[in-house]
Amino acid sequence: MEMESTQMKQRKEEVKEKKEDAVHLRREIGLLSGMSLVIGTVVGSGIFIAPKGVLLNSGSVGLSLLVWILSGVLSMFGALCYAELGTTFTKSGGHYTYLLETLGPLPAFIRLWAEFLFIRPAVASYVSLAFGRYVVETFFAPCAAPIVLIKLVSIIGVTFVVAVNCWSVTAASRTQVALTFIKMFALVLIIVPGVIALARGKTENFQNGFEMEALTLDRLPLAFYNGLYAYGGWFYMNYVTEEIINPNRNIPLAISFSMVIVTVCYVLVNMAYYTMMTPAELLGSDAVAVTFANRALHGFAPVIPILVAASCLGALNGGFFGVPRMLFVGAREGHWPSLFSMIHIRRHTPLPAVLLLYPLVVITISTGEIYQLINFASFTRWFFIALATLGMLIHRYRFPLHPRPFQVPLVIPVTFTVVCFFLVGLSLYSDPWNTGWSCGLTLTGLPVYFLTIHRFRLPHKCRHISNYCSKQLQILFEVAKQEVQTY
């Protein structure tokens, strides 16, 4: 009996060792790492650049603060919906997985197509250009910095983040935690002098704060787009569900705590801006945090651009940590080239999915303009987020007995879905050029889906060339398909 027991223990240990050595994504993200991923991705360039866009499109100080509050509440609603989706469906992949499970393969593929083609390149370019601007303008102030140098530094920042995420999941996660603490320090450094100034009665910029002369209905969605963009990132934890320790507990907790912290900080930061800057001065500044620091922090002013640049780098790192997992899952489901579903055999990172995003981001940085990129990416992004929460409602109705470890009250997904569709629809009227291009590029995924996945297949010669290229890249990258099911 003792001998049999010893043999069973040895077998169990051997199975465990084989599983550890097998190629797969490991569960290494706990509550702190999860909160760092959410906060670190949300708090990026947005809070340091978007205040200008929110004020410009809302028309008044009071209304701009209201937009920040409502954007935070709406983002919290969306985050809670995604907490339910993340505990209901245990696969990684975020938006793609939820659309696939609730509405079917077509919207899921279109979301994947749009993410790779222009959403991720546009969002990453926006953040990296903000990083480049804050790094370079430190050395050229008060003169204008050369745009070529800004773009070059932006590309260097992206290259660093891609290298870290290809190197190690642990390194990327620790980098995210460190950068999150740095960016929270930057926010506190802005909030404290603002609160002190308010306590001393410096409130002249808040008087007559709700002047409605400059408000027009067509510009209001653009104000919310800028605000919601600054809060964007609450869904990144859902990209890595299979890598989260105890996801049923940690996903809802990390998302809830993170969004409360971010919303409070964002409102306080904007109030701090208005204590030291008039609306006209804020609108005239391309680097709001630097202008604020020159007014309020004096000796600490040179530190602020460095902290903001680190904040942008954290958001960029969070994006490259999360989004490749969506491409990874899409490839695993057969909706994307199989190379994207492979993992480095030693580093256990989804290296192809990270690395093959890089060229498109570099091209977008070279050709894009920072404020146009927000509206360009936001239309499709928010349309599919609204579709995902609509799919959640449909799934609830069709499968009422499906296990849902975390469930939000019905009013939250209904409110969030309706508001998102309203903003998306109104934005077609507000900014038809950028949203029209975004919509058109999204629809290009339809013929691709029908030609390659649904009814037709690529000709034999094309498939042979594709397989050959994939095999050569697999050898070059030293990657293999996942050997352990992680969902």
C-alpha angles and dihedrals in degrees: 000000000000090000092052090048091051091049092050091051090050091050091050091050091049091050090048092049091048090051091050091050093045119103108258143116109270130220100250103136116099131177096283093045089047093051090046090052092051098040092038092053096041095047100059130111094323100084090047096047109019096068087077092053093045093051093043093054099036095048101215142056095241094047092046090055089048089052089053092051095045091045088054093049092047091048090050089052090051092046091052090050090052090048087059092046091047093054094040095051113039098198124102119237104089114209094014095053095047093048090047093050097043109027104019140249101305099065089038092055093045089053090050091048094049092046093054098037101049118334097073094038091049095046094043090047092051092052095042092048088053088050091050093047095052092046096047100038090059089070097041103042128162088021123071114267119236109262091217091058091047090054092046092053089045090056090049089053092051091047091054092050093047090050093051093049092048092048103054142341089219092051091049091048094048091046088053093051092049094047091047091058090048093051093047087053088053091053092048089049089057097040099051099059089042092054091046091051091049091049088054090055102259095150104127093116090056094055112105085007096158100059105153101192094100095043118107125175094230092059097046095081088054089054089053091045090057091046094045090046089058088052093043114122102062088113097055094092088062090062090066103040092133090057097051121103110234094352096187089065104028100046096059093039096047094046095045097046093043097051094047090051093046096047093050091047094048095052092047092048092053091048088051090052091054093050091062103028134049117228090254092053092048091050090049094054124089091188105042096177092053092049089049092049092051089055102039111021104038101171092034094047096100090054095058098070089051091051092046091049089052088050091054090048090054092053090048091050092050091051094051090045094053111030097056087061089062091053088044092055092043090055091046089055091050096251097109136036109295092234089074090062093060129103131208107262095226107023095042093218126133088247100168093050090051097041098045091056090059101078094052091050092051091050091050092049090052094051107025133096116220102233096040090055092066096058091038094059100031099068096060094035094056094039091060093042087055089048090052093053090044087053089052090056091048091048091051090053095045098041108029092161096053110121112260111179090187122030129178125211112273093244091066100059092038093052093043094048095048094047092048093051090047092052092045093050094046092048089064086065096039099051108009094167101058096031090046091054090046091051092046094051090048092053091054085077091070098073090040090055094049094043098048109024118015116043106347135048132209115268115268093252092052091049090049091053091045093050092047092051091046092051093049092049090047090056092044094049094039093229136147138183119274112275098194126057106235101184 
